[in-house]
C-alpha cells in the first residue's frame, strides 16, 4: 500500500508527556475511532472526519525540534485506523532512536490476526491494548484506564 502523505489528528503533537508511557514522550493524537466505549475519555476523537489533516512531512520537522524525548506514543482515537500514516511516523522516529508506544481499542490478538494492521504493529515496541471498559475502570493503574487493558512489551517478546 502506498505511504500516505497526511494524517488526521485530533490535536497538535504534545511533547514532554510523562503519563503516556515510559520516559519523556511525544504524543500523537490520532483522530477517528469506531468503538464508542461507554465512558471514553476522549469522545471528540471519534468522528472519522473530525480534527484536522496535517502533512507527515510537517510532523517530521516538528518532531525533530523536540529534544530529550525517549519516544513517541500514538493515542487517540484509534491509531490503527490510520495504520500506514502511523507506521511511517513510527519508522521515522525509530530512525532517530526513539521508541514507539501505541494505544489501541483492539486487542493484540485482533491486531495480529489481521494483515492490514501489521505495518504499524511491527513498529510498536509497547502496545497498550483493549477497549476502555467502564466497569473495570481503575485510576491507580499506570498508563491505562481499565483493568482489562494490558501493557505488552512487544519488542522484548520479539527477541
Ligand atoms: S478505543 Fe479509546 S478512543 Fe476509542 S472509544 Fe474506546 S476509549 Fe475512546
Backbone and ligand atoms as CSV (ligand in chain L), in Angstrom:
chain,resi,resn,atom,element,x,y,z
A,1,UNK,N,N,0.857,-1.201,0.000
A,1,UNK,CA,C,0.000,0.000,0.000
A,1,UNK,C,C,0.889,1.246,0.000
A,2,UNK,N,N,0.551,2.261,-0.847
A,2,UNK,CA,C,1.409,3.459,-0.869
A,2,UNK,C,C,1.361,4.196,0.466
A,3,UNK,N,N,2.480,4.791,0.832
A,3,UNK,CA,C,2.534,5.528,2.101
A,3,UNK,C,C,1.756,6.832,1.927
A,4,UNK,N,N,0.814,7.127,2.821
A,4,UNK,CA,C,0.061,8.382,2.694
A,4,UNK,C,C,0.968,9.567,2.993
A,5,UNK,N,N,0.535,10.725,2.551
A,5,UNK,CA,C,1.348,11.924,2.806
A,5,UNK,C,C,0.783,12.741,3.961
A,6,UNK,N,N,-0.403,12.377,4.430
A,6,UNK,CA,C,-1.018,13.139,5.517
A,6,UNK,C,C,-1.565,12.192,6.581
A,7,UNK,N,N,-1.873,12.778,7.725
A,7,UNK,CA,C,-2.527,12.032,8.807
A,7,UNK,C,C,-3.598,12.948,9.402
A,8,UNK,N,N,-4.671,12.352,9.909
A,8,UNK,CA,C,-5.732,13.156,10.545
A,8,UNK,C,C,-5.547,13.092,12.056
A,9,UNK,N,N,-5.345,14.259,12.648
A,9,UNK,CA,C,-5.101,14.345,14.090
A,9,UNK,C,C,-6.252,15.039,14.807
A,10,UNK,N,N,-6.400,14.740,16.098
A,10,UNK,CA,C,-7.403,15.398,16.935
A,10,UNK,C,C,-6.843,16.664,17.572
A,11,UNK,N,N,-5.535,16.676,17.810
A,11,UNK,CA,C,-4.864,17.794,18.493
A,11,UNK,C,C,-3.432,17.860,17.978
A,12,UNK,N,N,-2.783,19.008,18.187
A,12,UNK,CA,C,-1.367,19.084,17.818
A,12,UNK,C,C,-0.532,18.079,18.621
A,13,UNK,N,N,0.664,17.802,18.157
A,13,UNK,CA,C,1.582,16.932,18.901
A,13,UNK,C,C,1.792,17.486,20.301
A,14,UNK,N,N,1.891,16.583,21.288
A,14,UNK,CA,C,2.170,17.001,22.665
A,14,UNK,C,C,3.525,16.442,23.087
A,15,UNK,N,N,4.570,17.275,23.137
A,15,UNK,CA,C,5.864,16.783,23.614
A,15,UNK,C,C,5.912,16.761,25.139
A,16,UNK,N,N,6.922,16.094,25.674
A,16,UNK,CA,C,7.239,16.133,27.106
A,16,UNK,C,C,6.176,15.500,27.999
A,17,UNK,N,N,5.402,14.575,27.477
A,17,UNK,CA,C,4.431,13.879,28.331
A,17,UNK,C,C,5.149,12.821,29.176
A,18,UNK,N,N,4.727,12.684,30.434
A,18,UNK,CA,C,5.264,11.602,31.274
A,18,UNK,C,C,4.158,10.630,31.698
A,19,UNK,N,N,2.970,10.803,31.115
A,19,UNK,CA,C,1.842,9.941,31.520
A,19,UNK,C,C,1.367,9.009,30.401
A,20,UNK,N,N,2.083,8.991,29.289
A,20,UNK,CA,C,1.653,8.178,28.143
A,20,UNK,C,C,2.695,7.141,27.764
A,21,UNK,N,N,3.385,6.603,28.789
A,21,UNK,CA,C,4.429,5.614,28.551
A,21,UNK,C,C,5.683,5.991,29.313
A,22,UNK,N,N,6.685,5.120,29.187
A,22,UNK,CA,C,7.930,5.339,29.936
A,22,UNK,C,C,8.712,6.528,29.397
A,23,UNK,N,N,9.230,7.342,30.326
A,23,UNK,CA,C,10.109,8.441,29.947
A,23,UNK,C,C,9.363,9.610,29.342
A,24,UNK,N,N,10.145,10.555,28.868
A,24,UNK,CA,C,9.583,11.760,28.244
A,24,UNK,C,C,9.156,11.417,26.817
A,25,UNK,N,N,7.877,11.667,26.486
A,25,UNK,CA,C,7.364,11.184,25.209
A,25,UNK,C,C,6.547,12.259,24.485
A,26,UNK,N,N,6.519,12.135,23.172
A,26,UNK,CA,C,5.660,12.996,22.361
A,26,UNK,C,C,4.421,12.199,21.955
A,27,UNK,N,N,3.263,12.768,22.234
A,27,UNK,CA,C,2.006,12.068,21.950
A,27,UNK,C,C,1.427,12.543,20.617
A,28,UNK,N,N,1.033,11.560,19.791
A,28,UNK,CA,C,0.345,11.817,18.519
A,28,UNK,C,C,-1.114,11.436,18.721
A,29,UNK,N,N,-1.990,12.437,18.686
A,29,UNK,CA,C,-3.422,12.221,18.976
A,29,UNK,C,C,-4.159,11.949,17.671
A,30,UNK,N,N,-4.296,10.683,17.316
A,30,UNK,CA,C,-4.960,10.377,16.051
A,30,UNK,C,C,-6.473,10.610,16.165
A,31,UNK,N,N,-7.054,11.026,15.045
A,31,UNK,CA,C,-8.499,11.290,15.008
A,31,UNK,C,C,-9.226,10.085,14.408
A,32,UNK,N,N,-10.367,9.721,15.016
A,32,UNK,CA,C,-11.205,8.662,14.461
A,32,UNK,C,C,-11.175,7.390,15.288
A,33,UNK,N,N,-12.349,6.976,15.749
A,33,UNK,CA,C,-12.462,5.685,16.447
A,33,UNK,C,C,-13.900,5.202,16.302
A,34,UNK,N,N,-14.056,3.922,16.030
A,34,UNK,CA,C,-15.395,3.366,15.801
A,34,UNK,C,C,-15.920,2.576,16.996
A,35,UNK,N,N,-15.128,2.445,18.040
A,35,UNK,CA,C,-15.513,1.522,19.121
A,35,UNK,C,C,-16.559,2.083,20.084
A,36,UNK,N,N,-16.534,3.403,20.284
A,36,UNK,CA,C,-17.551,4.046,21.141
A,36,UNK,C,C,-17.641,3.408,22.533
A,37,UNK,N,N,-16.531,3.204,23.193
A,37,UNK,CA,C,-16.553,2.637,24.547
A,37,UNK,C,C,-17.341,3.571,25.474
A,38,UNK,N,N,-18.337,3.080,26.218
A,38,UNK,CA,C,-19.015,3.930,27.200
A,38,UNK,C,C,-17.987,4.475,28.196
A,39,UNK,N,N,-18.046,5.781,28.442
A,39,UNK,CA,C,-17.114,6.401,29.380
A,39,UNK,C,C,-15.790,6.796,28.736
A,40,UNK,N,N,-15.691,6.701,27.409
A,40,UNK,CA,C,-14.461,7.097,26.699
A,40,UNK,C,C,-14.013,8.475,27.164
A,41,UNK,N,N,-12.717,8.602,27.438
A,41,UNK,CA,C,-12.180,9.857,27.966
A,41,UNK,C,C,-12.056,10.924,26.876
A,42,UNK,N,N,-12.207,10.549,25.624
A,42,UNK,CA,C,-11.910,11.498,24.556
A,42,UNK,C,C,-12.888,11.384,23.381
A,43,UNK,N,N,-14.203,11.552,23.630
A,43,UNK,CA,C,-15.185,11.286,22.569
A,43,UNK,C,C,-15.059,12.211,21.357
A,44,UNK,N,N,-14.434,13.351,21.516
A,44,UNK,CA,C,-14.325,14.242,20.357
A,44,UNK,C,C,-13.371,13.670,19.301
A,45,UNK,N,N,-12.646,12.614,19.662
A,45,UNK,CA,C,-11.745,11.988,18.688
A,45,UNK,C,C,-12.447,10.924,17.846
A,46,UNK,N,N,-13.742,10.675,18.075
A,46,UNK,CA,C,-14.406,9.560,17.388
A,46,UNK,C,C,-14.670,9.817,15.909
A,47,UNK,N,N,-15.101,11.012,15.573
A,47,UNK,CA,C,-15.527,11.335,14.206
A,47,UNK,C,C,-14.368,11.124,13.217
A,48,UNK,N,N,-14.592,10.239,12.248
A,48,UNK,CA,C,-13.513,9.944,11.291
A,48,UNK,C,C,-13.148,11.163,10.457
A,49,UNK,N,N,-14.089,12.111,10.347
A,49,UNK,CA,C,-13.828,13.307,9.535
A,49,UNK,C,C,-13.562,14.531,10.393
A,50,UNK,N,N,-13.448,14.338,11.699
A,50,UNK,CA,C,-13.176,15.476,12.587
A,50,UNK,C,C,-11.697,15.791,12.642
A,51,UNK,N,N,-11.340,16.649,13.587
A,51,UNK,CA,C,-9.933,17.004,13.738
A,51,UNK,C,C,-9.413,17.764,12.532
A,52,UNK,N,N,-8.178,17.529,12.191
A,52,UNK,CA,C,-7.569,18.234,11.045
A,52,UNK,C,C,-6.526,17.334,10.407
A,53,UNK,N,N,-6.318,17.585,9.115
A,53,UNK,CA,C,-5.346,16.794,8.386
A,53,UNK,C,C,-4.025,17.549,8.339
A,54,UNK,N,N,-2.935,16.851,8.501
A,54,UNK,CA,C,-1.634,17.531,8.504
A,54,UNK,C,C,-0.634,16.673,7.722
A,55,UNK,N,N,0.230,17.312,6.924
A,55,UNK,CA,C,1.222,16.536,6.177
A,55,UNK,C,C,2.206,15.845,7.117
A,56,UNK,N,N,2.526,14.598,6.820
A,56,UNK,CA,C,3.513,13.872,7.624
A,56,UNK,C,C,4.859,14.586,7.596
A,57,UNK,N,N,5.174,15.182,6.462
A,57,UNK,CA,C,6.470,15.876,6.345
A,57,UNK,C,C,6.577,17.003,7.374
A,58,UNK,N,N,5.456,17.686,7.615
A,58,UNK,CA,C,5.467,18.776,8.610
A,58,UNK,C,C,5.657,18.221,10.016
A,59,UNK,N,N,4.999,17.110,10.296
A,59,UNK,CA,C,5.142,16.499,11.634
A,59,UNK,C,C,6.579,16.054,11.872
A,60,UNK,N,N,7.219,15.554,10.818
A,60,UNK,CA,C,8.614,15.122,10.981
A,60,UNK,C,C,9.508,16.315,11.334
A,61,UNK,N,N,9.250,17.441,10.700
A,61,UNK,CA,C,10.030,18.652,11.022
A,61,UNK,C,C,9.798,19.029,12.484
A,62,UNK,N,N,8.521,18.971,12.891
A,62,UNK,CA,C,8.189,19.326,14.268
A,62,UNK,C,C,8.846,18.354,15.251
A,63,UNK,N,N,8.780,17.076,14.937
A,63,UNK,CA,C,9.367,16.058,15.836
A,63,UNK,C,C,10.869,16.276,16.017
A,64,UNK,N,N,11.522,16.723,14.947
A,64,UNK,CA,C,12.977,16.952,15.039
A,64,UNK,C,C,13.321,18.041,16.043
A,65,UNK,N,N,12.352,18.913,16.288
A,65,UNK,CA,C,12.639,20.035,17.187
A,65,UNK,C,C,12.462,19.677,18.663
A,66,UNK,N,N,11.827,18.558,18.951
A,66,UNK,CA,C,11.604,18.171,20.347
A,66,UNK,C,C,12.839,17.453,20.870
A,67,UNK,N,N,13.391,17.944,21.950
A,67,UNK,CA,C,14.629,17.374,22.498
A,67,UNK,C,C,14.323,16.471,23.693
A,68,UNK,N,N,15.253,15.550,23.949
A,68,UNK,CA,C,15.236,14.693,25.139
A,68,UNK,C,C,14.032,13.752,25.209
A,69,UNK,N,N,13.385,13.527,24.082
A,69,UNK,CA,C,12.240,12.615,24.087
A,69,UNK,C,C,12.748,11.175,24.001
A,70,UNK,N,N,12.153,10.297,24.790
A,70,UNK,CA,C,12.520,8.885,24.684
A,70,UNK,C,C,11.755,8.212,23.542
A,71,UNK,N,N,10.588,8.756,23.265
A,71,UNK,CA,C,9.827,8.101,22.211
A,71,UNK,C,C,8.552,8.830,21.856
A,72,UNK,N,N,7.785,8.142,21.025
A,72,UNK,CA,C,6.512,8.672,20.548
A,72,UNK,C,C,5.428,7.733,21.075
A,73,UNK,N,N,4.235,8.284,21.348
A,73,UNK,CA,C,3.090,7.452,21.753
A,73,UNK,C,C,1.903,7.809,20.878
A,74,UNK,N,N,1.350,6.810,20.199
A,74,UNK,CA,C,0.120,7.021,19.432
A,74,UNK,C,C,-1.068,6.805,20.362
A,75,UNK,N,N,-1.919,7.826,20.433
A,75,UNK,CA,C,-3.125,7.728,21.245
A,75,UNK,C,C,-4.265,8.247,20.389
A,76,UNK,N,N,-5.422,8.408,20.977
A,76,UNK,CA,C,-6.498,8.903,20.103
A,76,UNK,C,C,-7.797,9.012,20.848
A,77,UNK,N,N,-8.814,8.582,20.029
A,77,UNK,CA,C,-8.813,7.994,18.691
A,77,UNK,C,C,-8.177,6.591,18.646
A,78,UNK,N,N,-8.289,6.011,17.474
A,78,UNK,CA,C,-7.731,4.675,17.253
A,78,UNK,C,C,-6.587,4.768,16.245
A,79,UNK,N,N,-5.342,4.682,16.717
A,79,UNK,CA,C,-4.209,4.809,15.799
A,79,UNK,C,C,-4.229,3.796,14.664
A,80,UNK,N,N,-4.750,2.585,14.915
A,80,UNK,CA,C,-4.686,1.549,13.893
A,80,UNK,C,C,-5.679,1.762,12.753
A,81,UNK,N,N,-6.543,2.782,12.853
A,81,UNK,CA,C,-7.379,3.140,11.704
A,81,UNK,C,C,-6.588,3.957,10.692
A,82,UNK,N,N,-5.419,4.446,11.090
A,82,UNK,CA,C,-4.542,5.172,10.152
A,82,UNK,C,C,-3.184,4.460,10.155
A,83,UNK,N,N,-3.261,3.187,9.876
A,83,UNK,CA,C,-2.117,2.324,10.102
A,83,UNK,C,C,-0.891,2.728,9.299
A,84,UNK,N,N,-1.079,3.083,8.022
A,84,UNK,CA,C,0.093,3.381,7.189
A,84,UNK,C,C,0.735,4.700,7.587
A,85,UNK,N,N,-0.083,5.694,7.897
A,85,UNK,CA,C,0.471,7.001,8.292
A,85,UNK,C,C,1.201,6.882,9.623
A,86,UNK,N,N,0.616,6.162,10.567
A,86,UNK,CA,C,1.283,5.986,11.867
A,86,UNK,C,C,2.553,5.159,11.707
A,87,UNK,N,N,2.505,4.143,10.853
A,87,UNK,CA,C,3.706,3.318,10.640
A,87,UNK,C,C,4.830,4.174,10.061
A,88,UNK,N,N,4.477,5.078,9.165
A,88,UNK,CA,C,5.502,5.952,8.569
A,88,UNK,C,C,6.139,6.833,9.654
A,89,UNK,N,N,5.331,7.403,10.522
A,89,UNK,CA,C,5.893,8.221,11.611
A,89,UNK,C,C,6.713,7.357,12.570
A,90,UNK,N,N,6.235,6.149,12.824
A,90,UNK,CA,C,6.971,5.241,13.727
A,90,UNK,C,C,8.347,4.929,13.149
A,91,UNK,N,N,8.385,4.625,11.851
A,91,UNK,CA,C,9.682,4.318,11.227
A,91,UNK,C,C,10.601,5.532,11.301
A,92,UNK,N,N,10.014,6.699,11.119
A,92,UNK,CA,C,10.827,7.921,11.157
A,92,UNK,C,C,11.455,8.123,12.537
A,93,UNK,N,N,10.657,8.019,13.598
A,93,UNK,CA,C,11.231,8.271,14.929
A,93,UNK,C,C,12.196,7.150,15.325
A,94,UNK,N,N,11.930,5.944,14.856
A,94,UNK,CA,C,12.871,4.861,15.171
A,94,UNK,C,C,14.218,5.092,14.504
A,95,UNK,N,N,14.207,5.712,13.327
A,95,UNK,CA,C,15.474,6.034,12.667
A,95,UNK,C,C,16.249,7.069,13.482
A,96,UNK,N,N,15.571,7.736,14.395
A,96,UNK,CA,C,16.220,8.703,15.282
A,96,UNK,C,C,16.386,8.127,16.700
A,97,UNK,N,N,16.258,6.805,16.791
A,97,UNK,CA,C,16.461,6.082,18.059
A,97,UNK,C,C,15.427,6.377,19.134
A,98,UNK,N,N,14.246,6.770,18.742
A,98,UNK,CA,C,13.134,6.865,19.689
A,98,UNK,C,C,12.417,5.505,19.709
A,99,UNK,N,N,11.735,5.215,20.816
A,99,UNK,CA,C,10.902,4.022,20.797
A,99,UNK,C,C,9.440,4.400,20.547
A,100,UNK,N,N,8.604,3.378,20.348
A,100,UNK,CA,C,7.219,3.613,19.915
A,100,UNK,C,C,6.253,2.866,20.827
A,101,UNK,N,N,5.363,3.607,21.463
A,101,UNK,CA,C,4.229,3.024,22.188
A,101,UNK,C,C,2.969,3.323,21.375
A,102,UNK,N,N,1.989,2.436,21.497
A,102,UNK,CA,C,0.691,2.761,20.908
A,102,UNK,C,C,-0.440,2.224,21.778
A,103,UNK,N,N,-1.440,3.046,21.912
A,103,UNK,CA,C,-2.711,2.587,22.472
A,103,UNK,C,C,-3.542,2.028,21.339
A,104,UNK,N,N,-4.407,1.059,21.676
A,104,UNK,CA,C,-5.399,0.598,20.708
A,104,UNK,C,C,-6.603,0.051,21.448
A,105,UNK,N,N,-7.777,0.328,20.901
A,105,UNK,CA,C,-9.000,-0.267,21.446
A,105,UNK,C,C,-9.137,-1.728,21.030
A,106,UNK,N,N,-8.340,-2.136,20.036
A,106,UNK,CA,C,-8.316,-3.547,19.645
A,106,UNK,C,C,-7.345,-4.296,20.553
A,107,UNK,N,N,-7.566,-5.587,20.719
A,107,UNK,CA,C,-6.603,-6.383,21.487
A,107,UNK,C,C,-5.438,-6.786,20.579
A,108,UNK,N,N,-4.372,-7.209,21.207
A,108,UNK,CA,C,-3.216,-7.695,20.435
A,108,UNK,C,C,-3.644,-8.843,19.520
A,109,UNK,N,N,-4.489,-9.726,20.031
A,109,UNK,CA,C,-4.913,-10.882,19.242
A,109,UNK,C,C,-5.670,-10.427,17.992
A,110,UNK,N,N,-6.526,-9.407,18.142
A,110,UNK,CA,C,-7.261,-8.894,16.975
A,110,UNK,C,C,-6.307,-8.236,15.975
A,111,UNK,N,N,-5.370,-7.458,16.481
A,111,UNK,CA,C,-4.453,-6.742,15.590
A,111,UNK,C,C,-3.544,-7.714,14.847
A,112,UNK,N,N,-3.025,-8.691,15.563
A,112,UNK,CA,C,-2.041,-9.586,14.938
A,112,UNK,C,C,-2.699,-10.567,13.968
A,113,UNK,N,N,-4.026,-10.728,14.076
A,113,UNK,CA,C,-4.716,-11.661,13.183
A,113,UNK,C,C,-5.140,-11.008,11.868
A,114,UNK,N,N,-4.943,-9.707,11.749
A,114,UNK,CA,C,-5.426,-9.001,10.559
A,114,UNK,C,C,-4.252,-8.307,9.869
A,115,UNK,N,N,-3.972,-8.765,8.665
A,115,UNK,CA,C,-2.797,-8.267,7.941
A,115,UNK,C,C,-2.755,-6.757,7.796
A,116,UNK,N,N,-3.926,-6.139,7.711
A,116,UNK,CA,C,-3.898,-4.693,7.442
A,116,UNK,C,C,-3.313,-3.903,8.628
A,117,UNK,N,N,-3.312,-4.511,9.807
A,117,UNK,CA,C,-2.774,-3.796,10.969
A,117,UNK,C,C,-1.262,-3.994,11.151
A,118,UNK,N,N,-0.703,-4.955,10.424
A,118,UNK,CA,C,0.673,-5.359,10.713
A,118,UNK,C,C,1.734,-4.283,10.454
A,119,UNK,N,N,1.587,-3.428,9.429
A,119,UNK,CA,C,2.646,-2.431,9.208
A,119,UNK,C,C,2.920,-1.581,10.445
A,120,UNK,N,N,1.892,-1.258,11.208
A,120,UNK,CA,C,2.117,-0.482,12.434
A,120,UNK,C,C,2.497,-1.403,13.597
A,121,UNK,N,N,1.807,-2.527,13.706
A,121,UNK,CA,C,2.084,-3.427,14.833
A,121,UNK,C,C,3.562,-3.818,14.867
A,122,UNK,N,N,4.139,-4.023,13.668
A,122,UNK,CA,C,5.560,-4.414,13.590
A,122,UNK,C,C,6.490,-3.354,14.162
A,123,UNK,N,N,6.066,-2.074,14.127
A,123,UNK,CA,C,6.924,-0.977,14.585
A,123,UNK,C,C,6.729,-0.646,16.064
A,124,UNK,N,N,5.679,-1.199,16.659
A,124,UNK,CA,C,5.330,-0.812,18.031
A,124,UNK,C,C,6.173,-1.601,19.029
A,125,UNK,N,N,6.840,-0.885,19.927
A,125,UNK,CA,C,7.623,-1.538,20.974
A,125,UNK,C,C,6.751,-1.934,22.151
A,126,UNK,N,N,5.816,-1.065,22.502
A,126,UNK,CA,C,4.913,-1.356,23.622
A,126,UNK,C,C,3.486,-1.015,23.196
A,127,UNK,N,N,2.613,-2.007,23.336
A,127,UNK,CA,C,1.200,-1.828,22.977
A,127,UNK,C,C,0.357,-1.839,24.243
A,128,UNK,N,N,-0.476,-0.812,24.407
A,128,UNK,CA,C,-1.470,-0.828,25.487
A,128,UNK,C,C,-2.785,-1.174,24.800
A,129,UNK,N,N,-3.281,-2.373,25.035
A,129,UNK,CA,C,-4.357,-2.873,24.174
A,129,UNK,C,C,-5.706,-3.002,24.874
A,130,UNK,N,N,-6.714,-3.088,24.037
A,130,UNK,CA,C,-8.070,-3.365,24.506
A,130,UNK,C,C,-8.904,-2.116,24.715
A,131,UNK,N,N,-10.218,-2.290,24.649
A,131,UNK,CA,C,-11.116,-1.149,24.819
A,131,UNK,C,C,-11.146,-0.683,26.274
A,132,UNK,N,N,-11.580,0.547,26.484
A,132,UNK,CA,C,-11.837,1.030,27.842
A,132,UNK,C,C,-13.168,0.431,28.306
A,133,UNK,N,N,-13.135,-0.255,29.448
A,133,UNK,CA,C,-14.367,-0.852,29.998
A,133,UNK,C,C,-14.681,-0.162,31.323
A,134,UNK,N,N,-15.792,0.559,31.300
A,134,UNK,CA,C,-16.144,1.406,32.447
A,134,UNK,C,C,-16.194,0.602,33.751
A,135,UNK,N,N,-16.765,-0.605,33.701
A,135,UNK,CA,C,-16.899,-1.425,34.920
A,135,UNK,C,C,-15.536,-1.849,35.469
A,136,UNK,N,N,-14.509,-1.745,34.639
A,136,UNK,CA,C,-13.169,-2.152,35.076
A,136,UNK,C,C,-12.230,-0.948,35.218
A,137,UNK,N,N,-12.834,0.233,35.291
A,137,UNK,CA,C,-12.045,1.456,35.409
A,137,UNK,C,C,-11.238,1.444,36.704
A,138,UNK,N,N,-9.970,1.875,36.613
A,138,UNK,CA,C,-9.110,1.903,37.797
A,138,UNK,C,C,-8.095,3.030,37.626
A,139,UNK,N,N,-8.261,4.088,38.400
A,139,UNK,CA,C,-7.415,5.271,38.239
A,139,UNK,C,C,-6.003,5.062,38.777
A,140,UNK,N,N,-5.788,3.956,39.476
A,140,UNK,CA,C,-4.454,3.732,40.044
A,140,UNK,C,C,-3.508,3.046,39.051
A,141,UNK,N,N,-4.028,2.570,37.948
A,141,UNK,CA,C,-3.188,1.839,37.001
A,141,UNK,C,C,-2.292,2.787,36.217
A,142,UNK,N,N,-1.008,2.501,36.124
A,142,UNK,CA,C,-0.173,3.346,35.282
A,142,UNK,C,C,-0.490,3.142,33.799
A,143,UNK,N,N,-0.615,4.226,33.075
A,143,UNK,CA,C,-0.717,4.235,31.604
A,143,UNK,C,C,-1.960,3.585,31.031
A,144,UNK,N,N,-2.957,3.266,31.829
A,144,UNK,CA,C,-4.182,2.701,31.259
A,144,UNK,C,C,-5.363,3.030,32.144
A,145,UNK,N,N,-6.563,2.906,31.563
A,145,UNK,CA,C,-7.745,3.362,32.271
A,145,UNK,C,C,-8.571,2.255,32.887
A,146,UNK,N,N,-8.479,1.031,32.345
A,146,UNK,CA,C,-9.292,-0.050,32.899
A,146,UNK,C,C,-8.470,-1.335,32.995
A,147,UNK,N,N,-8.862,-2.198,33.922
A,147,UNK,CA,C,-8.040,-3.357,34.278
A,147,UNK,C,C,-7.885,-4.372,33.151
A,148,UNK,N,N,-8.815,-4.392,32.198
A,148,UNK,CA,C,-8.688,-5.347,31.084
A,148,UNK,C,C,-7.544,-4.985,30.143
A,149,UNK,N,N,-7.129,-3.718,30.155
A,149,UNK,CA,C,-6.090,-3.289,29.208
A,149,UNK,C,C,-4.728,-3.808,29.670
A,150,UNK,N,N,-3.910,-4.183,28.702
A,150,UNK,CA,C,-2.600,-4.764,29.015
A,150,UNK,C,C,-1.481,-3.900,28.442
A,151,UNK,N,N,-0.360,-3.879,29.137
A,151,UNK,CA,C,0.839,-3.222,28.610
A,151,UNK,C,C,1.735,-4.327,28.072
A,152,UNK,N,N,1.798,-4.446,26.758
A,152,UNK,CA,C,2.510,-5.568,26.131
A,152,UNK,C,C,3.824,-5.081,25.533
A,153,UNK,N,N,4.919,-5.581,26.069
A,153,UNK,CA,C,6.243,-5.155,25.600
A,153,UNK,C,C,6.628,-5.993,24.382
A,154,UNK,N,N,6.132,-5.591,23.238
A,154,UNK,CA,C,6.271,-6.415,22.033
A,154,UNK,C,C,7.725,-6.552,21.597
A,155,UNK,N,N,8.505,-5.484,21.728
A,155,UNK,CA,C,9.898,-5.593,21.247
A,155,UNK,C,C,10.655,-6.589,22.103
A,156,UNK,N,N,10.340,-6.688,23.377
A,156,UNK,CA,C,11.021,-7.691,24.227
A,156,UNK,C,C,10.540,-9.097,23.864
A,157,UNK,N,N,9.248,-9.215,23.574
A,157,UNK,CA,C,8.713,-10.539,23.214
A,157,UNK,C,C,9.292,-11.043,21.901
A,158,UNK,N,N,9.615,-10.085,20.996
A,158,UNK,CA,C,10.149,-10.488,19.678
A,158,UNK,C,C,11.557,-11.045,19.774
A,159,UNK,N,N,12.284,-10.684,20.849
A,159,UNK,CA,C,13.701,-11.090,20.945
A,159,UNK,C,C,13.839,-12.603,21.081
L,1,LIG,S1,S,-10.986,2.767,21.925
L,1,LIG,FE1,FE,-10.261,4.550,23.091
L,1,LIG,S2,S,-10.823,6.329,21.830
L,1,LIG,FE2,FE,-11.997,4.586,21.049
L,1,LIG,S3,S,-13.964,4.753,22.125
L,1,LIG,FE3,FE,-12.651,3.338,23.292
L,1,LIG,S4,S,-11.654,4.633,24.847
L,1,LIG,FE4,FE,-12.487,6.001,23.263
